[in-house]
Amino acid sequence: LKIFKGGARTVHSLDQVSFDVEERSFLSIVGPSGCGKSTLLKITAGLLSATSGEVSVDGRRVEAPL
């Protein structure tokens, strides 16, 4: 989960997201503008912290840029 707060507005992004990517496979993330694609990639790469939950790559928790 990632929560963004701006003034009186709070946006909950990426709530209840889970996926596994097999080694040597290709993954595409598609969706409309504002749906959380870039946020998902930034959290997965360790560039942005999730508000709650965790990201693991090869069994190791992502807490900093890879």
TORKOL-4160 file (C-alpha; in steps of 0.2 Angstrom, whole numbers, padded with zeros to 4 digits, m for minus):
66
<pt num="1" X="0000" Y="0000" Z="0000"/>
<pt num="2" X="0006" Y="0017" Z="m0004"/>
<pt num="3" X="m0004" Y="0032" Z="0003"/>
<pt num="4" X="m0001" Y="0050" Z="m0004"/>
<pt num="5" X="m0008" Y="0065" Z="0005"/>
<pt num="6" X="m0010" Y="0082" Z="m0003"/>
<pt num="7" X="m0020" Y="0095" Z="0006"/>
<pt num="8" X="m0038" Y="0088" Z="0011"/>
<pt num="9" X="m0036" Y="0073" Z="m0002"/>
<pt num="10" X="m0029" Y="0056" Z="0002"/>
<pt num="11" X="m0025" Y="0044" Z="m0012"/>
<pt num="12" X="m0023" Y="0025" Z="m0008"/>
<pt num="13" X="m0012" Y="0018" Z="m0022"/>
<pt num="14" X="m0008" Y="m0001" Z="m0025"/>
<pt num="15" X="m0019" Y="m0008" Z="m0012"/>
<pt num="16" X="m0018" Y="m0027" Z="m0011"/>
<pt num="17" X="m0006" Y="m0030" Z="m0025"/>
<pt num="18" X="0004" Y="m0046" Z="m0026"/>
<pt num="19" X="0013" Y="m0054" Z="m0041"/>
<pt num="20" X="0028" Y="m0066" Z="m0044"/>
<pt num="21" X="0039" Y="m0065" Z="m0059"/>
<pt num="22" X="0048" Y="m0081" Z="m0064"/>
<pt num="23" X="0067" Y="m0080" Z="m0068"/>
<pt num="24" X="0071" Y="m0076" Z="m0086"/>
<pt num="25" X="0053" Y="m0070" Z="m0090"/>
<pt num="26" X="0046" Y="m0053" Z="m0096"/>
<pt num="27" X="0033" Y="m0043" Z="m0087"/>
<pt num="28" X="0023" Y="m0028" Z="m0094"/>
<pt num="29" X="0014" Y="m0016" Z="m0083"/>
<pt num="30" X="0000" Y="m0007" Z="m0092"/>
<pt num="31" X="m0015" Y="0004" Z="m0087"/>
<pt num="32" X="m0022" Y="0021" Z="m0088"/>
<pt num="33" X="m0014" Y="0037" Z="m0082"/>
<pt num="34" X="m0013" Y="0038" Z="m0063"/>
<pt num="35" X="m0017" Y="0020" Z="m0059"/>
<pt num="36" X="0000" Y="0017" Z="m0050"/>
<pt num="37" X="0012" Y="0010" Z="m0064"/>
<pt num="38" X="0026" Y="0022" Z="m0060"/>
<pt num="39" X="0023" Y="0020" Z="m0041"/>
<pt num="40" X="0024" Y="0001" Z="m0042"/>
<pt num="41" X="0040" Y="0002" Z="m0052"/>
<pt num="42" X="0048" Y="0015" Z="m0040"/>
<pt num="43" X="0044" Y="0004" Z="m0025"/>
<pt num="44" X="0050" Y="m0012" Z="m0033"/>
<pt num="45" X="0066" Y="m0003" Z="m0037"/>
<pt num="46" X="0068" Y="0003" Z="m0020"/>
<pt num="47" X="0067" Y="0021" Z="m0025"/>
<pt num="48" X="0051" Y="0025" Z="m0015"/>
<pt num="49" X="0045" Y="0017" Z="0001"/>
<pt num="50" X="0028" Y="0008" Z="0003"/>
<pt num="51" X="0017" Y="0015" Z="0017"/>
<pt num="52" X="0014" Y="m0003" Z="0022"/>
<pt num="53" X="0018" Y="m0020" Z="0015"/>
<pt num="54" X="0034" Y="m0026" Z="0007"/>
<pt num="55" X="0043" Y="m0030" Z="m0009"/>
<pt num="56" X="0055" Y="m0045" Z="m0010"/>
<pt num="57" X="0067" Y="m0049" Z="m0025"/>
<pt num="58" X="0075" Y="m0066" Z="m0024"/>
<pt num="59" X="0069" Y="m0068" Z="m0007"/>
<pt num="60" X="0077" Y="m0052" Z="0000"/>
<pt num="61" X="0067" Y="m0037" Z="0006"/>
<pt num="62" X="0069" Y="m0021" Z="m0005"/>
<pt num="63" X="0073" Y="m0007" Z="0006"/>
<pt num="64" X="0085" Y="0004" Z="m0005"/>
<pt num="65" X="0089" Y="0006" Z="m0023"/>
<pt num="66" X="0094" Y="m0010" Z="m0032"/>
